[in-house]
Amino acid sequence: MAIAMAAVVLILTYPNLPSLEILTDYRPKIPLRVYTSEGHLIGEFGEERRAIVRIQDVPEVMKQAILAAEDERFYQHSGVDAQGVVRAMLSNLLGGGKRQGASTITQQVAKNFFLSSEKTYTRKLYEALLSFKIENNLSKDQIFELYINQIFLGQRAYGFGAAAQIYFGKPLKELNIAEAAMLAGLPKAPSAFNPVVNPKRASLRQQYVLRRMHELGFIDARQHEAALKQALVVKRETNEYAVHAEFVAEMARQMAAERFPEDVYTRGLRIYTTILKNDQEAAYSSLRRGVLDYDRRHGYRGAEAYVEMTDIKSEQDEALDELLQDFHDSEDLHPALVLQADAKQIRAYRRGGEIVTISGDGLKFAARMIDDKAPPNKRLRRGAVIRVQTDEKNNWRITQMPEVEAAFLSADPQNGAIRSLVGGFDFNRNKFNHATQAWRQPGSSFKPFIYSGALEKGFTPASIIRDEPISFPASVTGSQAWEPKNYDGKYEGPMRMRTALAKSKNMVSIRLLQASGVNFIQDYITRFGFDAEKHPPYLTMALGAGSVTPWQMVTAYAVFANSGYLIQPYVVRDIQDEKGQVLAAAQPVTAGDDTLRAIDPRNAYVMDSMLRDVTIYGTAARASATLKRRDLAGKTGTTNEHVDAWFCGYQRTVVGCSWIGFDQPRNMGNGETGGTAALPTWIGYMARALKDVPESFMPQPDGLVALEIAASGKGPAKEIFYKENVPTEVEPEAPQDQNAKPFD
């Protein structure tokens, strides 16, 4: 009777089962992916993170681990495992509820594609009938492939291909036995067995899968034992991509979303940027090192936060992880919870169960905050949240999250392709892109554009300008009296324009602007890509009192680097569909195209000559000394009250800009100039970007004349002039203090 009733149900229900077209024409939601120019993944956007793999590309160890964990008789049953059904029925009867045993892989495919997750007998019946239909229409390998690519495995990972990358940072084909067993244990309960958030439970589940693999003969005793002992390195909050380029990935995402708003996160778009992996790594590491060095110069500020630990029973209490759940890693700056602290030693808990001990040199940075006399709201005591990192000898030391921000970007000055871009210290903490969005005063890094304009007004590098105090009454400024000063408050008298730029003399810059005409210069700077309205026609423009972005500064300095052409920086090379068909591509116009001519090539050559002196004996002399090359050019910049620090510069093949400052503008501290705070990041980047790049100097264009002049200071004994501006005689400079250090 029961068999007859089942047959009737089957006859009535089977024709009404859904079509399997969704399986036979499988089109999963493929996220938007962003790559470097060389093809390294740097970003992925979409609700479902996937990496589709074909069954023939799934390693045998992964297949075996899945079968051992989920459905050992998959290749024998017809969609529903009768033995499993009997076990489930007994469990339900004895347990008195609707608990069910593990479904087969085919049943899980039916559930994931067609059914809800509710646990009712009706849904279970439909699941079984659908499983029979699937088995009758698809091969076992087709079903297995669907399962491998569709199953949810935590961390927004759908499919084992994505999970391998997310949890272990490697493709599926490179997994070992221990790693495969860990992933195979996830389908049963992706949250409970997630190795990132529940490492202990995940380990127990992995051990079960390994035992089943051994019992089923998939691995031998030696392999089983080795896999149990193998320490797994699970990716936690460190970067899951080839390189840190989060700001670039976000720029690419925004561009794609504007162009393809309908299905940008599901159609499998691929965006290839202009970013170079080596350059991006250099920019990222150099910026973070520069920011952390600045931060350490200004001392330890105390505990990041405090948490209540009254109910904590032991140092291995799982509740400790919960107390740290709102504090995330920032690369190598790890949050830790102080368990015990005294003047000699601090013991702290790191997420995942690790106890770290900090002593000796590791305590020096925070020593004053361990003392009992330290402010109560800053003192390091039990319950304090701190940051720790390892030093060169792998010993733990106390550090802190910096408050200051920074930006760096570099580009090819010939075509505008962005080679690297870092918009801030930590994208996850602050997503504001300082490289493209931060309007800041450029300070003295703006002076080259004043000097360039002055050349067009007949000035020459040998022109003598007075480095002497100057004042302007309210009737001239239009507001209030103004008495600008040099950075160091010292004045050196008459000096050549070349020397003044190298030493960043404010008085000379103001006099050049005044002589050239503020309205002329305001218009002239637009040739470099600046917005005239951001630079009001006042004499304060000479000191960089307007507003620029680092992106603009790279654009502007590229004009000097490429002999006078205004190129347009771009960061997206092309956008492709999932099959590799190009949907949109950048079409850059390169330097040399007459339509891009911004300034006289002679102007660019002379400015390049003067800007190279800045890096040889001027405010950025550290650049040439450190990198041991003389083809570097650039200018430091420091704004009033040390609010912003800059260095923008180039070698003929690459132009880069470094900025550092606080989001809410405030004094960064005495001595924190462009040469101190910003230049080190630029040098660190160029050390890698210019490795194995030979020295290269700009060819001299026609229309220039070289003339011997009286040597003075550290400047050249030969000077360059426009042929129409060759002086009949060159005035001498005032005697220079050879021991005086240039300031900015």
N, C-alpha and C positions, 0 to 999 in steps of 0.2 A: 504493500500500500504506500509506504513512504517513498519507495523508488518511483512509483507511478506519479505521485504528487510532485516529486522533484522534476520528473520528465515534463509534466504539464507546465510547471513554473519556467523551465528552461525554454520550452517551445513558445510560451507567451512573451517571455522577457527578451530572449536573444535578439529578435529582429529589431527591438527598440533600443538596443545598446548603441552608444555613440559611434560615429565613424572613426576609423583609425588614421584618418588623413593627417592628423596632428603628429602622429608617430612616423608614418611613412614619408611625410614631407617635413621633417623635424627642422624647425627654425627657431632656435632658442634666442632669448634676449641677449645680445652680445653688447657689452659695455663699450663706451667710447674710450679709446686708448691713445695715449700721447707718447711719442718717442723722441729720442735725440736724433740728430741728423744721421748718425750711424745705425740707428735702429734699436737702441736700448730703451726699454720701457721706463718711463718716468712718471706716468700717471694713468689712472683708470677711473672712469666715472659711470655709475649706473647702480641700480639697486642690486643687481645680480652680477657678481664677479665670476666670470667664466673663462676657461681655456679649453676649448673643444678638442678632444682627442679621439682618434679612430681606434677601434678595438685592436687592430693590428699593431698599434703603437703603444698599447698599454703593456707594461712589463709583466712577465709571468708572475713575479712575486706579488704584484699588486692584485692581480686577478685571484690568486690563491688566498691572499689575506681577506679579500672581500667575501669569497665563498666560505671560508672558515668562520667568519664572523656573522654572516647574514643568511647563507643558503647553500649548505654543503652539497645538497642533492639537486642543485639548479639544472644541471645538464641531464638529469634522469627524470624529473617529474614533468607534468604537462601544464604547469602554471600554478597548481595548488598542490602542496605537499600533504598527502593524506596522513602521513605519520605526524606531521606538525599539527594538522587539524585535530587529530585525536588528543594530542598533548594539550592543545588549547582548550578543548572541551572539558577534559579532566580538570584542568586548572580552574576553569570557570565554575564547574560544579562544586569542586572542593573548596574553592575560595568564596563562593556565594556571590560573585559579582560578574562583571562583563570583561574581565581581564582576558587578554588574548595572547597567544604565543607569537613569535616572530613571523611576519609574513614572508612569503618567498620574494625573490627579486622581481619576478613578473608581477606579483600583487602590488609591490611597492611602486612599480612603473605605472600600473593602473591607477593607483591612489594619487600619485604625484601629478599625473596628467589630467585625470578626469574627475576625481572624487574629493570630498571634504575629508577632514581628519576625525570627524565624529565617530565614536565607537558604538555603533548600533548593529543589530543583526541584519537589518535591511541593507545598510551600506556594505557590510561584510559579504552579503550575497552578491550584490552588484560587483564588488571587487573580484570575487571568484569567477563570475561569469565573464567579466571583462578580461580576466587573466586567460581564460580558455580561448577567447576570441583573439587575443594578442598572440598566443602561442600558435594558433592556427594560421596566422597571417605573416608572422615575422619569424626569422631564424633565431636561435638562441643567442648567437653573437650580436645580432641586431638589437635584441632586447637588452643584453648586457651593456652594449654601447650606450643605449639610451639611459640606462640606470647610472652608469659611470659619469655621464655628463649632466644629468638633471638633479641628482640627489643633493639636498642641502646639507652642508657640513660645518656650519658655524662661520663666524667672522665674515658674513655676507658671501661666503664661497659656495658656489653651486658647481658640483662636479669635482672629481678627484684631481683633474688637471689644475684647476684654480687653487684647490686646497694645498697641493704640493708647494706651489709658489708662496702662498700666504703663510703657511705654518713653517715651512723649511727653506723657503727662498730658492727652490730649485725646480727644474722640470720633472714631470712624473717619471720619466725614463731613468732618472738618476737616483731614485729612492732606494734605500737599502731595506733589508727585512724589518728592522726595528721601526723605521719610519713608516713603511707600508702598513705594518700592524697598527700603529698609532692612528693613521688615517682611517683604516678599515673599522676601527672601533667607534667612529663618530656617528654614523647614521642612526644608531639606536637612540642616542640622546646627544645631539650636537652641542647643547649648552652644558650639560652635566659633565661630558667627557672632553670639553674643550681644553687642550693642553696649555693655552695661554692663561685662562682664568681659573682652571681647576686642574693644575698639574698632577696632584696626587690621585684624584679619581681617574684622570686620563691614563696615568701609569698603570693603575689596576686593570683598567679595561684593555690596555695594550697587552698586559701579561696574559689575560684571558685569551685574546686573539692568538698570541704566540703559542699558547698551550694547545689550542684547537688546531693550529697549523701543524704542530708536531704530531698530535694524535691522528690527524688525517694523512700523514705521510708527506706533506708538502715540504717540510724541512726536517733534517735529521737532528739528533740529540746535540751534536756539536754546534750546529747553526742556532738551535733553540737557546742553548746556554749563552752563546756569544751575543745574541740579540737581546737577551735579558740584561746582560751586563753593559751593553752599549749606552753611553750617555748621549741623550738626544739634545741637540741645540735647536730649541724652538724659538722662532722669531717672535719677539714680544712687541715692543713699541719702537724698535729701531726701524730704519727705513726699509721698506719692502721692495724698493725699486733699485735699479742699477746705480742711481746717483740721486742726491738730493736736488730736485729741481721743481719743488712744489709750486713756487710762484709762476714758473714758466708753464707748468701743466694747467694751472688755473687760468692763465691768460689764453691758452689754446682752447680750453673748455668754453670760455666766454665767447670766443670768436665762433666756434662751431655752433653754440647754442643760438647765436644771432642768425647764422646762415641756415641752419637746419633745425628750427624750433620744434617740429613735430615729433621726431623720433631720434633725437640726437644721442640718447643714452641707451638705445636698444638695437640699432641697426648695424653695429659693428664698425663704426667709422674709425679710421686710423689717421691721426694727425702727426706728421713728421715736422719737427721744429728745426731750427738752424743751430740749436745748441750742440756743442761738442763735448763729449763725455769728459775728456781730460781737463778741458777748460772749466767746465762746471764744477768738477771735483775740486779743482784748485781754488776757484772763487769761493765755494762754500766753506772749505776748511780754513782758508785764509781769513775770511770775514769773521768766522766764529773765534778763531785764535785772536784776532785783533780786538774783538769786543771783550773777550774774557781777560785779555791782558789789561785793557783799560779798566775793567771792573775790579781786578785785583789791585790795581794801583790806588784805588779809592777805598779799600778796606771792606771788612765784613760787616754786613748790616744786621745779622742776627737770624734767629729762627724764621723759617718761611711761614710757619703756622704752628698751632698746638692742637692736639686731639686728646680727648678724655680716655684714660687707660685704666680707670678704677676697676672695671670688670674683667680685665685681661688676666688670665690665670697662669699662662706660661709663655715662654719666648717662642713657642711653636704654635701658638693659638691661631687658628684660621681667621679669627676676627681681626688680626693685625692687617691682613690683606685688605679687608673691608675699610679699615681706617685710612689706607693709602689709596683707595680707589679713585679719588679725585685729583691725585697728584701723578702726573705722567712724566715719563722719561723725556728728556730733551737731548737726543743723541747719547752722549756719554755722561750727561748730568742726571744722576739717578736719585729719585726721592728715597729717603730712608727715615725710619722712625726711631728716635733716641730711646733706648731702653735703660741706659745707665750712663752718667757723665761725671767725670771729675777732671782735675787739672792734668792728669797723666794719660787718661784713656777715655774714649767714648765707644760704647757698644750700641749698634743700631741694627734695626731690622729692615731688610729689603724685601719687596714684594716677591713672593715665591718661596719664602722660607729661609733665605740666606741671612746669616748674622755676620755683620762686618765689624771689625775692630779697627779703630783709628787711634794712632798714637804718634809720638815724636813729631817729625816734620809735618805729618798729616794734620796736626792740630794747630800749627802756627798761625795760619790765616785767620782762624776763628778764636784764638786764645783769649782775647779780651771778653768774649761773650760766654766763656765757660766760668769765669770768675763770679763769685757770689755777689760782687758789687755791680755786675752788669745789670742793665735795665730789666726788670721782671718780664716785660713783654718782648724781650729779645734774647734772653739768656737761654743757653742750651742746657736743657734738663730733660728728665723723663717726660715723654709725650711731645717733645719738639719734633717738627718735621724739618729735615735738613736736606741738602744736596751733597752727594758724594761722587767721586770719580777716582779712577786709578791713575797713578803717575807713571813715569817711564820705567820704574822698577816693579810695576804692578802692585804697589802698595796703595791702600785707600787713603784719600785725603778729603777734607771738607772744602766744598766750593759753594757757589750760589748761582741762582738764575740772575743774569744781569738785567738792569732796568733800562739801560741805554739801548738804542736801536741803531741799525746800520743798513747800508745798501751797497751793492757792487754790481756793475755790469760791464761787459766788454763787447766789442763789435769789430767786424772786418771793415776798415775805413774805405775800402774800395767799392763795396756793394751794400753795406748796411746790415749784413747778416749778423744777428746777435749770437755771439759765441758762448756767453755765459750771462746769467742773471740771477742774483740773489736779492730778494726784496725785503729781507729782514732776518733777524737772528733765528727765529723759530716760527715757521708757518703755522704750526698747530696752536701756538700761543697767540700770535698776532698775524692775521691774514692780510693786513693792510700792506700793499705793495709800495714800499718806499722808493723803489727804483723808478717807478712810473707815475706814482700818485702824490708823492711828497713834494710840496712846493716849499722850498727853503731858500734862505739867503745864501748866495754862493761865496760871499766874501771876496778875498783876493784871487780866488780861482777864476773870477770874471775879468780880471785886469787885462789878460791877453787880448780881449776883444776891444778894449779901449785903446790899447797900443796898436792893434791892427788898423783901427780907424785913423789913429794919429799918423801912421805911415802914409795913408792916402791924402793926408793934409800937408804933406811935405816934410814931416819929421823923419829922422833917420836914427838907426841904433846909436849913432855917435852924437846925436843932438844933446846938448847940455841943458838939463833942467834942474832947478834949484830944489834941493831937499831941505827946505826950511819951513818953519811954522807958518801957518796961514790961517786967517780968520775971516769970517763973512758975517756982516751985520744982518739983522732981520730984514732990512730993505732989499738985500740981495737974495736971501734964501726964500723970502716970502712967508716965513713963519717965525722962526726964532734964530738968534745968533748961533753960529756954529764955529767951533774951534777944533777941527779934527787933529789927531795926533798920529805919529807913527806907532807901531806896535810896542816898541821898547821905549818910546819917549825920547829917543835920541835922533839927532839930525846930522847929516854928513856934508851939507853944503852942495855946491854944484856937482852934478854927476851925470854920466852918460845914461841915455835911455836904456841901453842894454843892461848896465849895472843895476839900475833902479828896478827893473823887472826881476832880475835874479835875486835881489835883496827884498823885493816886495815893499818898496817904499810908497807909503800912502800919499805923501805930499806930492810926489812926482806924478802919480796917477791922477790926482785931482787937477794939477796944473795942465796935464795933457788933455784931460777932458774939457777943461775950461777953454783952452786954446783951440781945440778942435770943434767945439760947439756941442752943447748937450743935445740939441735937436738933431744935429747931423749924426751923432753917435747913437741916439735912440733909434734912428732909422737904419743906421749901418748894421747894428747887431741883428736885425731881422734876416740878414744874409746868412747868418749861422743857424737860423731856425728858432730864434728867441721871439717871444711875443712882446711887441713894443709896449703894450699897456701894462705889462708886468714890471716894466722898468721906467718909472716916471722920469721926465727930463729934468732931473736935479743933479747937483754935483755929487750927491751921495751915491749915484750910480757908479762912480769911480771906485768905490770901496765894496761894490757888490751888494748893494742894499735892496736890489730887486728880488724877484722870485723865479726860481728855476727848479727843474726836476733833474735827477741824475741822468735820465734818458735824454733830456735836452742837452745836457753837458757833453755826453758822449757824441751826440749828433754834431755839436758845435766844434769840439776838438778834432773830430774826423776831418773837418774842412782843412785844418792845418796839416794833418797827416797825409791827405791824398792830393796835395798841391792845389787846393782851392775849390773843391766841389762839394755841394750840399747834398749828401745822400740821405735816403730815408731808411732808418733802421727798421727791421722787420724780424719777427721771431717764428712765424709759421712758414715753412717751406711749401707744403702742400697738404691737402686733405684727400684721403682715399676712402673708397667703400670697402666692405669686407673682402671683396675679391681683388683689391689692389687697383681698381680703376680710379684714376685721378679725377676728382670732382672739382677741385679748385687749386690753383697754384700761384705762388708769389711771382711777380714779374719785375724784379728790381732793375732799376736803371743804374748803371755803374759809373764810377768816376771816369772822366774822360769824355763823357757825353756833354757836348756844349750847352745843352739845355740845363745842366746842373751847375754851370760855372757860377760860383758865388763871389770869389775874390780873385784879384790878380794873382797869377802863379808866383810872381816875384814877391808879393806880400806874404804868401804862404811860406816861401823859402826863407825869407828874412825872419819871420816869426818862428819858424822851426829852429833856426839858428839860435835865436834868443832863448827859446824855451828849452833847448838842450843845455844852455848854460845854467838854467835853473837847477837842473838835475846833476850838474857837474860841480859847481861851486856855490850855488844859491841855496834857497830854503829847502830844496829837495835833494841836496848833494848825497844824501844817504842812498838814493836810488842807484846812481851810477857806481857808487862805491860798493854797494852790496851785490849788485848784479854783474859788476865788472864789465860794463859795456858803455860806449859813449854815444849810442844812437837812440837814447831815450830822451823824451821831451815832455814837459808838463808844468803844472803850476799848483802850488799848495793854496789853501784857502782857509781862513779862520774868521768868523764873524764876531761882531761886538759881544763882549761878555763871554766869549768862548762857548757860544750856543751851538754853532755848527762847525764841523771840521771837514775839509775836502782835500782830495788830491785827484786831479784829472790829468791824464797824460797818455802817451802813445809811443810805440815803435812803429815803423812804417806799415807793418802787417797787422797790427792790432791796437785798438784804442780802448782805454778803460777808465772808469770813474769810481772812486771810493768816497762814501759819505758816512759820517757818524754823528749822532745827536739824539736828544730825547724827543719823544712824541709831543710831550708838552714842553715846549722850549724852555730850557734853563741852563745855567752855567755848568759846563762840564768840568770845571776846575782849572786853576792856573797851570799854565804850561801845556794844556791840551790843545795843541795847534794842529793844523793840517799835516804838518811834518811829523808830529808825534802820534796822533790818534788815527789819521786816515791813510797816510802814506804806507805804513807797514802792510796793510791789507793789499794795496796795489802791488807792492814789491813781492809779497808772497804769491800772488797770482801770476805775475810776470815771470817769476823764477821758473814756473812750470810751463807756462804758455810759450816762452821764448827759448826753452831748452832745445838745443841743437839748431836754433834759428841763427844764421850768421848775421853779423852786423850789416846794416844797410842804411845808406844815407840818401837823402833826396837829391836828385839831379838838379843842377843849377839851371834855371830857365834863362832865356835870352833877356837882355835888357837890364842886366845887373853889372855893376862894376866893383871890383875889389880894390881897396886903397889902403896903403900902409898908413897907420896912425901911431901916435905915441902910445906905447904900452902903458897901461895903468891898472893897478889891482890885479885881478886874476883873469880879466877879459882878454880877448885876442889882440894881437898887434896889427892885424889886418881887419878892416871892416868892410861891410857890403852895403852898396847904395844903389838906388834906382839910378839909371844912367842920366835921367833928367834932374836928379837931386844931388849930384856929386858936389860936395862943398868945396869952396876954394881953399879953405883952411879949416882944420878941426880944432876946436877949443879944447884946452886941457880940463880934466876933472880936478876937483879938489883932492888933495892927498887923502888916500883911504887908509883907515886903520886895518892893517893886514891881519890883525888878530881878532877883529870884530866878527862875531857870528851873525849870519843873516837871520832875521826874524820874519814871522808871518803874522 
